[in-house]
């Protein structure tokens, strides 16, 4: 019953005051675990550096096309946990904490872990395809991070963030679009500007994160980075934008399920009621009507 829930007993304010954590039963966080692993690997890089006479962490675990071609496929994954300097790991881990903490609460730690490694893997594979004959090492969690950024923007597009450089506020969906455009431009212009940033890894990571979220969560996302004409016609039989199942009620009416209501309340508690679409607002109104009818019967 809907009115058995604690937050439904407050008729004037039926929304929970804080975000609901969707972490595992043990309460652990994949984001925190990933940050600790990256920091530990960064420390090992200094304990076991590359020298003229001995190979260190970079030589053994970085992504190198010639090494992968020789059978060292594990480098695709180990390279995600290596970084080129203090600022490299600092910005990557800060981004992982900032965006990943929000996203993990929404999709759960298992889905977050899968999406993270898919994003990093797609970024690495795209880099290998572009640099198949290169022996230059590629390291960093940036590919996975870009997947996290895109995925977070798809669920929380109107959340505002403050950029560091320049310090201006920006919606998360705007931030995602701007960064994708910049990465495409820099990748196409790398012969002009040079530099040692693997922009193609960032683009591959963003692609991996986008595809996973679309395949796993479908229409539950609040925003899609692709224009409507690239996504094909919308299904005219959908009555809500979240991809929920609709249960026919007496007289052909639509009954709001507990799963639908939980999703709406989670979204409101994290992003505010203004983040709801028109269809979601209609679903919320129908839920309230159901609760009122249930209260009258009892």
SVG drawing of the C-alpha trace seen along z (x, -y; Angstrom):
<svg xmlns="http://www.w3.org/2000/svg" viewBox="-15 -33 85 46">
<polyline fill="none" stroke="black" stroke-width="0.4" points="0.0,0.0 1.3,-3.5 0.1,-5.0 2.1,-2.5 5.3,-4.4 6.6,-6.9 6.9,-9.7 3.3,-9.3 1.9,-10.0 2.8,-13.7 0.0,-14.9 1.3,-18.5 4.9,-17.5 4.9,-13.9 8.5,-14.1 11.6,-12.8 14.0,-15.4 17.2,-13.7 18.5,-11.5 18.0,-7.8 21.2,-5.8 21.2,-2.9 24.4,-1.4 24.9,2.2 23.5,3.8 26.9,3.4 26.7,-0.4 30.0,-0.5 30.6,-2.9 32.1,-2.0 33.1,-5.6 35.1,-5.7 36.6,-2.3 37.8,-3.5 39.3,-6.6 41.3,-4.6 42.5,-2.2 43.6,-5.0 45.5,-6.7 47.2,-3.5 48.3,-2.9 49.6,-6.4 51.7,-5.8 53.1,-2.6 54.1,-4.6 56.5,-6.6 57.7,-3.5 58.4,-1.6 59.3,-4.3 60.7,-3.6 64.5,-3.8 67.0,-3.1 67.8,0.3 64.4,1.4 60.8,1.2 58.3,-0.5 54.5,-0.7 54.1,-2.8 56.1,-0.4 54.4,2.7 50.7,1.5 50.2,-1.5 48.1,-1.2 50.6,-0.6 49.3,0.5 52.3,2.6 52.1,4.4 48.4,5.1 49.1,6.5 51.6,8.8 48.9,10.2 49.1,8.0 45.3,7.2 45.3,6.5 46.8,3.1 43.4,1.9 42.2,2.2 45.3,1.5 46.0,-1.8 42.8,-3.2 44.4,-3.3 47.7,-5.1 48.2,-8.8 50.8,-11.1 51.2,-13.5 49.6,-15.0 47.3,-17.4 46.2,-14.6 45.0,-12.3 43.7,-15.3 41.3,-16.5 40.2,-13.0 39.5,-11.9 37.7,-15.2 35.5,-14.7 34.8,-11.1 33.8,-12.1 31.7,-15.1 29.7,-13.4 30.1,-9.8 28.6,-10.2 25.4,-11.6 25.2,-9.0 25.9,-6.0 22.9,-7.0 20.7,-7.0 21.7,-3.8 23.3,-1.7 26.8,-0.6 26.7,2.5 25.4,0.6 27.9,-2.2 30.8,0.2 29.8,1.8 29.3,-1.6 32.6,-2.9 34.6,0.0 32.7,0.0 33.4,-3.7 37.1,-3.2 37.3,-0.2 35.6,-1.9 37.9,-4.9 40.9,-2.6 39.7,-0.6 39.0,-3.8 42.5,-5.0 44.0,-1.7 42.1,-1.9 43.5,-5.4 47.0,-4.6 47.4,-1.0 51.0,-1.2 52.1,-3.5 54.4,-2.6 53.4,-5.7 51.9,-4.8 48.4,-6.1 47.3,-6.3 44.5,-7.8 40.9,-7.4 39.7,-10.2 37.9,-7.9 35.9,-6.4 35.3,-9.8 33.9,-11.2 31.4,-8.3 30.4,-9.2 29.9,-12.9 27.7,-12.1 25.7,-9.5 25.2,-12.0 24.0,-14.7 21.5,-12.3 19.8,-11.8 20.4,-15.3 20.6,-17.7 19.6,-20.8 21.9,-20.4 24.1,-23.5 27.9,-23.2 30.6,-25.8 33.5,-25.6 37.0,-26.1 38.4,-27.7 36.6,-30.0 34.5,-30.2 31.1,-30.4 27.9,-28.4 26.6,-26.1 23.9,-23.4 25.3,-19.9 23.9,-19.2 25.5,-22.4 28.8,-21.4 28.6,-18.0 27.8,-19.4 30.6,-22.0 33.2,-19.5 32.2,-17.1 32.5,-19.9 35.9,-20.9 37.2,-17.4 36.1,-16.8 37.8,-20.1 41.0,-19.4 41.2,-15.8 40.7,-17.1 43.3,-19.9 45.9,-17.9 48.4,-18.3 48.1,-22.1 48.1,-22.4 50.0,-19.3 49.9,-18.3 49.9,-14.9 46.2,-14.6 44.4,-11.6 41.2,-13.4 40.0,-10.4 39.9,-8.4 37.6,-11.0 35.3,-10.8 35.3,-7.0 34.5,-7.1 31.6,-9.5 30.3,-7.2 30.6,-4.1 28.7,-5.8 26.0,-7.1 25.3,-3.7 25.3,-1.8 22.8,-4.2 20.5,-4.2 20.5,-0.4 20.2,0.2 17.8,-2.5 16.1,-3.5 13.5,-6.2 14.2,-6.6 16.8,-9.3 15.7,-12.9 17.8,-14.2 19.4,-12.8 22.5,-14.4 21.5,-13.4 18.9,-15.5 15.4,-14.1 15.9,-13.5 18.8,-11.2 16.8,-9.1 13.9,-8.1 10.2,-8.6 8.9,-8.3 6.7,-5.4 3.1,-6.9 1.9,-4.2 4.2,-5.6 2.2,-7.6 5.1,-8.5 8.7,-9.5 10.5,-7.2 10.0,-3.8 7.9,-2.5 5.3,0.3 1.7,-0.8 -0.7,1.4 -4.3,1.1 -6.7,0.5 -10.5,0.8 -12.3,-0.9 -9.2,-1.1 -7.5,-3.7 -3.7,-3.7 -2.6,-2.8 0.7,-4.3 3.0,-1.5 5.2,-1.7 8.3,-1.5 7.1,-4.6 6.4,-6.5 9.8,-5.6 11.5,-6.9 9.6,-10.2 10.4,-10.8 14.0,-10.0 14.2,-12.4 12.5,-15.2 14.7,-14.8 17.9,-15.0 17.0,-17.5 13.9,-19.2 10.3,-19.1 11.1,-21.4 13.1,-18.5 10.0,-16.5 8.6,-16.4 5.0,-17.1 4.3,-13.3 6.0,-12.7 4.0,-15.5 0.8,-13.9 1.9,-10.6 2.6,-12.3 -0.9,-13.8 -2.5,-10.4 -0.5,-8.9 -1.9,-11.5 -5.4,-10.8 -4.9,-7.1 -3.7,-7.8 -6.7,-10.0 -9.1,-7.4 -7.3,-4.7 -7.6,-6.8 -11.3,-7.3 -11.9,-3.6 -10.1,-2.9"/>
</svg>
